[in-house]
Amino acid sequence: MTSTTMPPVLVTRRLAPGVLERLARSCDVTLHDDDLPMPRAELLKAVAGAAAVVTTLDDVVDAEFLDAAGPSLRIVANHAVGHHNVDLAACAARGVLVSNTPGVLTAATADMAWALLLAATRRLGEGERLLRSGRPWAWAPNFMLGLELGGTPLGILGMGRIGQAVARRAAGFDMPVSYHNRTRLPAEDEAGARWRTLDELLAESAVLVVTCPLSAATRHLMDAERIGQLPAGAVLVSMTAGVVDETALAAALDSGALFGAAVDNFEREPEVPAALLAQERVVLAPHLGSATVRSRQAMGGLAVDNVLAVLAGGPAVTPVG
């Protein structure tokens, strides 16, 4: 097969090492070889005539995008679990399949949630900033006291794959776990956790981990009122941009209503709200949930699997919807 007969595929971001070789063997790949997103005008120009496109969450796939791609486009393979950047109805209307990369990043993201939880409860960010500042310090019985997790009630908002993995890891800390989904899971998927209404979950969660996907129903679900339902001195860990109102979170930290918080990704990335940057008791991470070599290679590999399957005339491996 020559390059002129290979289906054209646009990849909008540099992917993990080794991911694209398999795709390049059977497709004419155009790669935006950069860690930064493609500028919108460049993206709309580059997608014209593509049979498939591998997108990331920064690439908005809407009617304008689909019009620019034209009738040749068969699949949008989103390099993410989330897909709030894709207009699913517009894709369906044009017969364009949409896929995502579920499952392969579960362990890495759950590990990151626990890393942030431990950092927030033990004030590791504050401690490192203190040492790096060169300011004098000395051990003392009441110096930088944090919270212990053993026996502390853990709440999980969003009990999908990642939420279940977070719950399983809680067993090592002897933490009672509760969760909220719109519907209760089968017992075999609850990982020992108890289902609660949202109000019940918030009232009893000394530690709350937010893992539910962003949607119209969950945007700013954790607003000032709901953050205020948490017990005094609680810790909130946000693993999903847009579900926790960042302004309300900063205000709760400022008032002392929360002991601490941690945030892994942000509503207007790469912008981080100044109100959060000013808070000592919040741990801020630059969207590192799935940032392991294993997970990113698996995500890229799954995106490639979806593209190759659809271009071969089959269904997507992990379709959305």
N, C-alpha and C positions, 0 to 999 in steps of 0.2 A: 504494500500500500504506500503510495507516495504522499508527500505532504499536501498536494493539491486535492487529494480525495479524502483526506482526513477531516472529520467534522471540527469546525472551529470552536474552541472553548476559551472563555475568558476567566482568569483567576485574578481576583481583585486585590490580593495581598500576598506578600511573601509568606510561604507556609513552612512548617517544620522540616528539618533536613530529611531528604529521602522520599518525601510524599509525592512529588510531581513526576518522578521518573516513569512510573507505571502509566500515568495519564498521557505523558508525552509519546509513549510508544504507539498509541493508537489515535491520538487527537492532535490537531494543530493548536498548540497552547499559546495564548498570549498572556503573559504574566506581568502584573504590576509589581515589579521587583523592589518592594519597599515595605517597611514596617508601618508606614502611615497610610491612611485610607486614600483612595483615589479622589481627587477633586471631582465634584459633581459633573462639570462640563466634560472632563476627560473620560469619566465613567460612561456617560451617555454616548460619547463618540465611539469608545472602545467596544461597547456591547453590540453595536450594530452588526447584524448578520450572524451573531453567535448562536450555536446550537445548544450550548449549555454555559452556565456561569456559576462559578464558585464564589459566593459572597460571604461577607462577615456582617456583624451586627451594625456596623457603621454605614453599610450600603443600603440606602432606601430603595426598595423594589416596589414601585408604584406604577400608575398608569403611564406616566411620563417615561419611566425606565422601560416598560414593556413596549411602548410605542417605538422607542429608540432601538430596541433590540429587533423588532420586526417579527414576522411570522415564522422565522427559522428557529426561534427559541423554544426548547422543549423542556428544560429543567433548570430550576434555580436550586442549587445545592448550598444551603446555608451552613457555614462552618461554625455551628453553635447549636446548643439545645434550644434556646429561645428563637423566636421568629417574629417578634413584634416589629421588625424592620420590613417585613414583607406583607404586602396587601394580598391576602390569600384569595379574596373574592375576585380581585382583578386578574390574578393568575389563573384561577379556575375558569373565568369567562373566556380567556384566550387559550385554554387547553394546555397551560404551562404547569408542569408538576413542580412541587416544592418538597424538599427534603431537609432534614436536620441531622444532628449527630448525637442522639441520646445514648445514655448508658456508658459510653467509653470514658466519660470524664467524672463519673459519679464519685469514685473513691478519692480522686485528687481534690475535688471540690469539698467533700465532707471533711477531709483532712485539713483543708484550709479554714473551714468554719471553726474547727476545734483549735487550730493555731491562733486564730483571732480571738476566740473565746478565752483561751488561756492568757493571751497577751493583755486583753482588756481587764480580766479579773485580777491579774497579778501586776498590772501597771508596768509592763515591760517597755512600752514605748516611752513613758515618762522616764524610766530608769536609764534607758540608753541615751536619751537626749541630755539628761543630767551629766552623765559621764563624758559624753562628747563635748559638752559645753566648757569643760574645764573648771566648773564651779566647785568650790570645796564641799565635801560631804563626809559623813561619818556614820557608821552603823549605829543604830540606837533601837531600843525596844519598840518604839512606835514609829520607826522610819518607814515610810512608803508602804503602809499596811494595805494588803489586798484582800481578796475574798477566796475562800476555799470552795471547791466544787463538790466535794463528797457529801452526798445526801441532799444537795440543793435541787429544788424542783426545776426541771428543764422543760421549756415549751418549744414546740416546733410549729411554725406557721407555714404550712405547705409540706405535705407528707408524700411527695413523689419519691423518685429514686434517691435523690440527694438527701431529702429529709429522713428517709428510712435509714440511710447510711449514717447520718448524724446520730440517729436514735440508737443504732447498734453500738456505736462507739461510746455511748453514755454508760454502758454496763460496766466499763472499767473504772468509772468514777462513782459507782453506786448511786446514780442520780435517778429519781423517779421521773419518768418522761410522759408528757401529755402532748397532744397534737390537735390541730384543727385543719380539716379540709371541708369543702362544701358537703361532701358525703363521706361517711365512715368507710374505711378500708376493710377488706376481709381480714379476719383475725390473723391469718398467716402472713400478712404484709405489714402488720402493725409494729413489728419489732419490739414487742413488749410494752408499747406505749398505749395510753388511754385516750380515746377520742373525747374532745370537749367542744362545746360551742365556743365561738370566738370570745365572748365576754368571759366565760369560765376560764378559758386558756390564759387570757391576759391577767386575770385576777390572781392566778396561782403561779405564774411563771417568774421566779426570781431571776432566771436567765431565759431569754427568748432569742431563738435563731429563726430568721426569716429566710425561707428558701422557696416560697411560692413564685411561680412565673409572673412576669408583668403582663397585665391585660387591662382592658378598659375597666373591669370590675375590681382589679387589685391596685390600680394606680393610686398612690397616697392612701392606701388602706390603713396604714399605720400613720395616722395624722396626730395632731396634738391631743385630741380627745382620747384616742385609743392608746397612745403612749402613756397618757395620764392614768390609764386603768392598770398599768403594771404596778407591782408592789414598790413601795418606796425603796430606793437603793438598788433597783434591778439593773441588769446589764442586757443590752440589746445588740445583737449581731445581725447585720444586714448583708445578705449574699445576693440580693437582686436589686438592681437599680430601679428606682421609681416607685417601689412599693412603700418604702419608708419616706415620709416627708422630711427632707434633709433640714429644712428650716425649723420644723418642730423638734427634730432630734437635737439640734444645736441648742434650742431654747431649754429643753429638758435637762441637758447637761449643764447649761449655764445656771439653772435654778437649783441644781443639786438633786432634782427628782430622780435622776438616774445616777448610779455609781459610776458607770462607764458604758462605752459602746465601741463597736468596731464596724467598719464599712469596707467592703471589698470592691464595689463598683458604684458609679455615680450617675446621676440622672442626665448630666450634660457633659459626659466625658469628652476630653480630658480635663475639663474644668472641675475643680473641687471648691465647694462653697467656702468663702473666707470665714464664715461663722464656724464651720467645722475645723478649719485649719487653726483657728485660735483656741480650740479646746484642748487642754492637756489630757483629759480623760477619754479621748477617742483614739483608737488605733485605725490608721488609714492605710489601705493597701491599693496598689494600682491595678486592680482587676486581675488578680493572680489565682483565682479559684481553680482553673484548669491548667495552670502554667507549670506543667511538668513535661519532660521530654516524652514520656510514655503517652500521656493523655493527648498532647497536641499532635503527635504522630498518628495516634488512633483516630482523632477527630478528622485530620486531613485525609487519612486513608478511607474513612467512612464516606466523606464527601466525594472522593474519587470513585468509590464503589457505586454510589448513587448515580453519578454522571455516566459511568460506563454501562451500568445496567439499563438505564433509560435510552441511551444512544444505541444500544444493541436491540432495542425494541421491547424490552421487558418493563416491569414495574420498578419503581424506586425501592431501594432496600429499606429505608427508614422514611417513609412518606409522612408529611405533615397533613393532618386532617383526614 
